[in-house]
Amino acid sequence: MSVLNPSTFLELTQRFFQECQLPGTGPSTVVAATGQTFDLFAWISQACKEIDELHEDWSYLLVHPGVSFATVAGQQLYTPTQAGVTVGDVGQWRIDTFRNYLTSTGFPGEIEMSFIPYDTWLRTEKIGVLRTTQVRPMVFTITPEKSIGLQCPLAGYTVIGDYYRMPVALENDSDTPLIPQRYRMAIVYRAMMAYGTEESDAYVYNEGEKNFKLALAAMRRTQLPLVSSSGALA
């Protein structure tokens, strides 16, 4: 890409430098950055993180297909790593997507699984003989540590489900945000607000705020789940 259409951590920071109308030469690399140059990179990185964290269910954070893992006889808990996700990648599980099927026969026998709260699972599935009575798992839960809890399962089933990613930190020049390309200027605008506050620069702050609101509204229209309306009340 380019500074006109910034995509990478470096390009976004260079565009940020220009939007703030700072004197001198813009940053050329994050490596060994110091002083104001370091601050510029830090503001961009923080702005990206703040936008990612505004909504846990941004569409661009959704991983589909998500996990697919085989049940182990008698094993009720599966950490994200055991389910096949890199450590720290799961922001939250999308609980309405979980299902399972008999591995040997495949998708024709697939069923949806019902989510139950963790406290309910402890009372109804992690107690007495239910700890060891192996069945096809029909319900599941998510533990406080984001592990997946099943009914005591039989072996031979495949469980699948989607998840939302954790925000990705921008650290290297070529790192790219998870935010879709068309909305990445929102990062620059949010960083301008931080710069304007820190440096008491009302012009930069106001320009950043005005454009950030527009960019964020556009993102919310296309990157959040659709809200379905109920029927008319009698």
Summary of the structure (lengths in Angstrom):
residues: 234
radius of gyration: 23.0
end to end distance: 54.8
largest distance: 72.1
contacts: 689
relative contact order: 0.19
helix: 37%
strand: 20%
